């Protein structure tokens, strides 16, 4: 049997159902497992603790698939995990508030490295770990059979983590089953429509995880002059527009994202809101607005991940503090800042501290009117704190 044996006293995290085993916890590997293959996991005394997928090149050497010593994962087991994850989204299928949501959310759904998103008829997958790729065919088959009215499965596994996993960069994008998706898939959240480019978009095409935050921003946007920093395809700005913002400025460094934001605007003929598009670096543009004396009633800051790993924390906190400080100074009295961090390495406490320091330096008092996090289709496993990566603070200036 292929197996790994843990070092003495390094079984704590597996026993406590954490899905990652780091290379330093491993005393030995037996049976020469191939990349992604399933290995039994034993403690130093030879007691089997479960089963995981072997990643020979990654620091995370094994990702747990089964914590049941008697249940070695096979295709039927993996199919069951996919079916269970899809089944947990039953509410999303029936309540119809949206036709785009996450079906499988990696470790937190018991399927390490596996992401699958639903975009009105198409499933887009991201297989980011050796084990996920090892089980690719089984996972695709399962999605096809358990997702109702699935027209096709598309692969968007062109992610950096594949390199760390020692997986080939080829064959990561394209149709895996069924039909080719259209160039743009139209989805909706409530009454707001968005076009999604699943071939070239970020992640699998859209920031589905910010759905709840978009609703909160919308609920506060009526009558405001709103600045949407790091707008991507316009999500928060479109939510503010639908809620009756006076003006929306969509600000992003990527022209292609802004072009799609404009197409999104054109999907609905709402004429009350003036929308402008600014292609610029947020760090520079906020300084320019400061120098021009421009003010806003609402500012959204939803930057890309500033820290991938703990080692980049200093740089990341400097980045968050800089943009938050600048934005706080651009706010009118009683204005709202909705500020986010999707860096897993930055904890909720640290993020709040950074915002507190920014407010202090801006010499303005704020109150927290809402905290947001990833939407319910992006759950975080209770045994997997790393699964809670997205945090948001909605702050109101008190003067
Ligand atoms: N708020 C978006 C998602 C933001 S993703 C949504 O809800 O859909 C991060 C975006 O930041 C990307 O579109 C990227 O092009 C943009 N970006 C990254 N660095 C930037 C910078 N320095 N200035 C402006 N935009 C930047």
Boltz pocket constraint, residues with backbone or C-beta under 6 A from the ligand:
constraints:
  - pocket:
      binder: B
      contacts: [[A, 202], [A, 206], [A, 207], [A, 210], [A, 229], [A, 230], [A, 231], [A, 232], [A, 233], [A, 234], [A, 235], [A, 236], [A, 251], [A, 252], [A, 253], [A, 254], [A, 257], [A, 280], [A, 281], [A, 282], [A, 283], [A, 302], [A, 303], [A, 304]]
      max_distance: 6.0
